[in-house]
Amino acid sequence: SHSFAVTTEGELYSWGAGQCGRLGHGNEDKQLEPKRVQALLGLIVMAVSGGAFHSLAADEHGRVYGWGDGDGASLGLRLDADQLEPRRYPGNLRVAV
């Protein structure tokens, strides 16, 4: 119920249902057309994935960012509330891109 596109320049766009902040726009609003994820400006996004109510992205250095449903353990960020914008994972968590 939500979608992503990464441009050739590494810009991330999202659209669709916004429950739990899974689009990363700082709110839970529905987006009817692609909108750039402003919280990741200045980063080159290499990969993105969406779960049912959460989303993950990795930048060119393999740093991981998560947002969306924070009530459960989907994000693995020990949150008590939804994460409405991308948040970098702490420590040295990096992935291969």
C-alpha angles and dihedrals in degrees: 000000000000132000140198140204128190116202124222086258092056098254115148122222127182137184142165131063113005103198114146090009093282092151093061097230097123095258142057096249123135114247115211094191136027113290125185116248099240095193089069097051110137093028127101106228113209103174139016135183134183128208125190094285105357139060138205134197136182126208129216091276094052094253111151127224127189136189141163130052106035098165094082130039097267094110096038091219099118093242129164094199139033117285104229097187133036113282123194115239112246127245124015098322106150133158133206113261 
